[in-house]
């Protein structure tokens, strides 16, 4: 579900269809703010958030939006206003969350390499929960908390050794992963640290991977985690919080992902009674909230043929959206204005429409890995056409870089027929402003 749809154009171009984000034509957005440009639909984002909270309502979870998926302040602020806390993985993300108006006590902080400075700042800000990834890290947080005479709360990130059946770069819950500690070591961990007066160890954290397109890995890991919770209880350790992490899917193709209700139907029954007895559930969704709420608009600069190949050369590249290059991820791509018979009813890898031709959609970056699609059947495309790259709201702008000295793209938020620039396009001056004046540190 999203609010990006094709509508027939009015006379005399009634044989054409144009892509709209809510009430605004994509072409108009591109004319106003230029390309490349990330476009987010507020209605889509709000609906996804509501679907999640409705589906999981029996567990009364604290929904901590995963800032890493799309950290734009306006997006974080919007979700914060809807009641979300934030899942952060760095001092910078905590800073973003707080800048967006989300109180630190509603933030959970994961990540294997938290620095002393980041830990101090998080404690000072009044962080809700550290998700601790190793013995060494726990000892460090405890040392810092003691020195500050503070009390901080922690959950142990447990590695349940469940296969999420996703890309190996984004699979995190298997034994060989760098994240968390093996579930077998969890009891020893609680025996060692479970009575620390400054660093209170009161939770279990799971995050098995992203995206996870079946419910079974969640079921397996929750069952394992609850068995652990019972064993810990028998030893006198009360687990107050279970953080299930993120990983719910998004529709890169139409209906690709289980719905949020389907995930909830599998997970809620396993935890409902526990919640009634006081267990606090945390969810850390990123992709499932924001992926389908965003598209990347890019303008075709040139068409080029080479042997059998046709290249659509765009002004966006792997610097703007890295996922195809890094994970061979599929993103549906379509021209924003097209003959009406090509207006797509469903978004799929294989589009069964007469008259499509196979093309590579590529960027301007000097790497052969700079592509959005290889051998993709597309309607006729010409220089100057505007293209939409779908499902780009999560891990799109968040992983963008300035490679080849391309300024970062603009981000805009559409609310009905209102358009707001929520991140201005960077300028060439932005590219060099940190380098203009060399700062001598050691002078000989
Ligand atoms: N919690 C933790 C501890 C995480 O590491 C992540 C994502 C999330 C929550 C949010 O997961 P989500 O609900 O968004 O699936 N760059 C990759 C995805 C990396 C995910 C990293 N961790 C991509 O573009 O697919």
Boltz pocket constraint, residues with backbone or C-beta under 6 A from the ligand:
constraints:
  - pocket:
      binder: B
      contacts: [[A, 66], [A, 68], [A, 69], [A, 87], [A, 110], [A, 170], [A, 206], [A, 207], [A, 209], [A, 210], [A, 211], [A, 245], [A, 246], [A, 247], [A, 248], [A, 284], [A, 285], [A, 286], [A, 287], [A, 288], [A, 323], [A, 394], [A, 395]]
      max_distance: 6.0
